[in-house]
Amino acid sequence: MTTIVQITPEIGPGTGVGAVAWHLEQEWQHQGIDVRRFTLDEAGGAWLPSPRGGLTGRLALIARVVWFSTVGTHRARGYLRAHPDQRSVCHNDAVTGDVYVNHGLVEAAMRARGHHLLRMARNPLHLFTTARDRRRYSRAGSHRLVVNLVTDEERLLREIHPHLAIPTVVIGNGVDVDRFRPPTEPERQVARDELGLGPDDRMVLFIGNEFGRKGLPVLVDAVRRLGPGVRLVVVGGTADMVAAESARPSSVALGDRLHFAGAHPDPRPWLHAADVLAMPSAYESYGLVVLEALACGVPVVATPTGCVPDLVADGVNGAVVEATADALARGLQGVLALDRTAVRAAARETAERHSWAMVARRYLDVLTDLPPAGDVRTGVHGVAR
């Protein structure tokens, strides 16, 4: 194999799908692989605006997804026909490529939050992506392999798409264990001083751009149940989302114990200051922030979604809890009472077993083992960890 092309609207460092593609690209290049990109630019969509907050931002997101799913699919197929020697990995939207990485199932996310038919009906983008993916998974020629990020997502994929026509494997995401590392004591002190945290304050960190699905309201209610020395810092969200959440009575009641930092591309300053990361999500396809927190030596209290069941061990590097304020408060209290040195060491040890170098090698293995084009085997699935 001499060349791999990644098909996804954006590729770049930070968080999200584009960052996964970027990390794989970096690792493959380090191993001497020629890596190409097919992004929104190559699909002729560079003119489309970037998503922002409010109605304009939602319309921009819809336009980008629809464009890359339709025009992007057509142009990417043309590119692949012109380069039959290249192996391809598709991360988002386009319905083409040797390997498709399932970064999330809209139907699974809506079902997890309840009233999923109503939620789907009132969001045209959900309806579009659902129809697109039903076509993706039901046609043997769409892709030659589907990569799911966690074992539970493999189960959900087969439950939602019982006529799945493509073989599957499971390969988890990775983490940059050099970039995300436990802070030195001086680094930790600087990060905490920036937030005005005293030596006895305990900081609970929330990172996410979808407050509702990721459970911020229930987390606010949980922190209210803890002592006055426990503070909650929220990183992420648009200005509209922050304004709405900060106006909720529970948020108002927390007063200066609740701090909204806004959206930031680099979560490390807040991870360096944190005592625990909380992620009470209704649904996660993976939850990369969990792995980033563990790599920084930060224990995690989270609901059993995405990678959490595979990574978080109760009383060792965090706690797995139900999505209720009482359960979340008990989990936070228990983790904050653990020996700080031991729990941080256990968190880091977990992350080191999931470096991007190891993950990139697993992708190379499955790309190398793919059958010749046109010899797609259906109904066969395995697990690669």
N, C-alpha and C positions, 0 to 999 in steps of 0.2 A: 504494500500500500504506500503510495507516494503523496497523495493529496486527499485532504478532507475538506469539504465545504460545509459550513454551518448556515442554516436557513432560519432566520429569525429577524423581526423588525429592527431590533437594536442590539448591539454588542458593546459592552463597556463595563468598567469596574463599578462597584457599589452593591446594590441588592437587587433581587428579582431575577427574572429569566435571563435578561441580557448579561447579568454578572456571571451566571452559570456558564453561558457560552464563552464569555471572556476568560474565565479561569481554565476551561478546557483548552481553549486556544493557546493560552500561555504555556500550559503543561505540554501540549503536543509539540509546540514549536521548540520547547526546551529539549524534547526528545528527537528533534530533527525532522519532524513531520511538516510538510508544506500544508498550511491551513489557509483556506479562502473564506470570504464572507459573501453571503447573499442577504442583504438587509433591505430596509425600506428604500434606501438610496438606489440600489440595483433594481428594485421593483418599480422605480419611477415615481415613488411617493415622497420624495424629499420635500416637496412643496407643502405637504400637509402640516398643519400647526401641531406643536407639542401639547399634550393634555395639561390643562391647568384646573383650578377649582371652578365651581359653579357650572351653569348650563353650557357655557362655551367650551369648557374643558371636557364635559361629558360628550358633547357633539364631536370634538376633535378625536377623542378616544374611539368613538364609533366609526368615524371616517377611516382612521388608521387600521383598525381591525378588519373592516370590510374590504378595504383596498388590498391589504396584504393577503387576505383569504381568497380573493378573486383574481385581481390583476397579478398579485404576487405569486399565486399558485401557477398561473399561466406562464409567467416569465421564468419562474424557477424551473418549471418543467422543460422549457426551452433551453435553459442553461445546462441542465443535466443531460439532455439529449446531445448537446454539443460537446459535453465532456464525459463520455461514458466511462472513462478510467477513474473518475473521482468517486469516492464514497461520501455520502451526505447524511447529515444529522439535522433534522428539523425540530426546532424548539417551540414554535408558536405559529398559529394561524394558517400558514400555507399547508395545503393538502398534497404534499409530495415529499420525497426524500427516502433514502434507504431506512433510516431509523427515525422514529418519531418519539420525542421525549414528552411524556404526559406530565405536564406541570400543574395539572388541576382539572377537575371535572365540575363544570358549572352546576349540573343537576345535583351532584353530591353536596356541593356547598349550599344550595338552596334547600335541599331536603334536611340538612343538618340544622338549619335555622327555623324550620317549620313553615307551613303554608306555602310550600314550594311552587305550586301551580300559580298562585296569585303573584308571588315574587317574580316568577318567570314571565307571566303575562304583562306585567307593568314595566318590564325592561326589554325593549326591542333588541338590545345587544345580546341578552341572554337567549332570546328566541333564535337569533341568527346563529350564534355559536353552537347552540344545541343541534340545530338542523345540520350545520356544517360537519359537526363531529359524528353525528349519526351516519352521515355519508362516509366520513373518514374511516370509521371502525368497521363498517359493514362491507367494505369493498377490499378484496384481497390485494388489488393492485395499488392501493393508496400508498402503503409503506411495506417494508419487508420485515420490520420488527418494531414493537412498541416497548419503550423503556418506562417502567413505573418507578417512582422514587422510593416508595415504601410498600411493604407487603399488604397493608390495609388498602392502599390505592389499587393494587392489583385486584383485590377482592371486589372493590366498588366498581372498577371498570367492567368486570365480567357480570356483575349484578345489573348494571345499568345498560350494558350492551351484550345481552345474552347470545347474540349471533356474531360475536367478535370473530373477524375473519383473518386476524393477523397474530402470529406468535408473539409472546411477551417475555420479558425478563425484568428483574428488579435490580436497579443500581441506585444507591442513595447519592445525594449530593455530597460535596466535600467542603472543606474549610481551609483557608490559607493559615496554616498553623504558625507561620512566621509573622504575618501581619496581625493576626488576632492571637495575642499571647497575654498571660497575666501581667499586669503592670508592676513595676517596681514600687516600693513604698512611697518614694518621692513622687512618682507619676500619679499614684492613686491619691495622694494628698492634694496635689495640684488640681486634679479633676474634681475632688470633693469641695475644695475651697471655691472653685468656680461656681458651684451650686449653693454655696453657703451652708454646707453640711457640717455640723459639729461632730466631735469624736464619738458621741453617744447616739447620734442619729443613724437610723437604719434606712437605707434607700431601696425601694422597690422600683424596678424599671419596667416600663411597657414600651415596646417598639412596634409600630404598625401604622399603616395608612388606611385601614378600614376598621374604624372603631367598633362598629356594631358587630361584624362577623368575628372580630378578634377578641370581643368580650370586655372592652374597656369599661362599660357601665357597671358590670358585675364586679370588676376589679376595684373600682372606686368604692362601691358598697362594702367590699371586703376590707379594704384599708381603713375605712371608718371604724371597723370593729376592733382594730388593733390600737396599741397605745399611741400617745401623742408624739413619741419619738420616731414613729415610722412614717416616712414620707414617700410619696408617689411622684415619679417623674415620667412624663409621656413624651416620647420622641416620635414624630410623624404626624400625618394628617394635614389637610388643607386648612386655610384660615376659616372657612365656613364650618368645617367639622369641629375645629377647636372652639369656635364661638358657641356652637350648639351644645357641645359637651360641657364646657365650662359654666354654662347657664343652668344645667340640671341641678335640682336642689341638693342631691348628694355631693356633687362636685363643689357647690357653693359652701356646703357644710364643712368640707375639708379645709377650706381657707388656704393659708400659706403652706399647708402640708401637701398640696397638689400644685405641680409646676408643669406647664406645657412648653416644651422647648421648640416645637415646630418641626418641620421636615428638614432632615440633614442627610447628606450622602454617606457620611462616615459615622457609624454608631460608637466607635471606640472610646471617645472621651466619656460617654455616659456609661458604657460597660466598665470602664476603669473605676468609675465612682460607685458602681452599684454593689449592693449586698446580695441581691437576688433578682432574676428576671422572671416576670409573670406573663404567661401567654394562655389565657383562658378561652381559646378560640373554639367556635362551633365547628370549624372545618379548616384543615390545612392540607395542601397537597404534599408539602414537606415541612416547612417552617425553618428556613435556613438560619434565622436569627437565634434559634435554640443552639445550633452547633457553634455559631460565632460566640455566644455567651459562654458556653462550656469551654471553648478554646481560651477565653480570657479568664478562666477560673471562676466564673460566676455560676452558682447553682440555679436551677430552673424549677419553677412551680408552674405546671401546665396541665391542661386537659389532655386526654389520651387521643390526640389527633396527629396526623402527619408522622413525623419522625419520633415523636415523644415516646411512644411505647418501646421503640427500639433503642433509645439513647438514655432516657432518664430512669434512674433506679431510686425508689423511695428510701430516704434516709442516708443515701450515699452521695449522690450529686444533685439532689433535688427531691421533688415529690410530684406524683401524678394524682390529680384531683378531679372531682366532678365540677361542672360549671355552675356552681351556686356560690353565693357570697360566703355562707358559713363554711363550706368545704374549702374554699380558696383561702379564707382567713386562717383556718386551722393549718393548712399546708404551708402558708407563708410563716406562720408563727413557729411551726416545727422546724423548718429549714433555717430560719434565723437563729434558732437556739442551738444548731449544730456547731461543732468545733470548726471555726473558720478555716484554719490551716488544712485540716483533713478534707473538708468538703470542696475547697478550691483545688486541691491536688487531684481529687477524684474527678472533678469536672474536666480538668485539663487532660487527664489520662484518657478519658472517653473521647475527647476531640482528636487526640493524636492518632487514633485508629481510623480516622476518616479524613485524611489529608487529600487535597486535590490531586496530588501526584498518583495516589492509589486509585482514585476514581477515574482519572484519565486513562490509566492503564486498563481498567475494566472495560471502558468504552472501546479502546483499541482492540481488545480481545474479541468483543462481540462483532465489531466491524470486520475484523479479519475472518471470523468464522461464518459470516453470512454466506448462504448458498449463492450460486451464480444468479444473476438477474434473470427473472422469468421462471425461477424454480422456487417460488415462495411456498414454504410448508405451512399449512394452516392447522389449527387445532392443537398445536404443540406449544407448551409454555414451560419455562423453567425459572429458577430464582438464582440470581448472581448477587452476592452481597459484597 
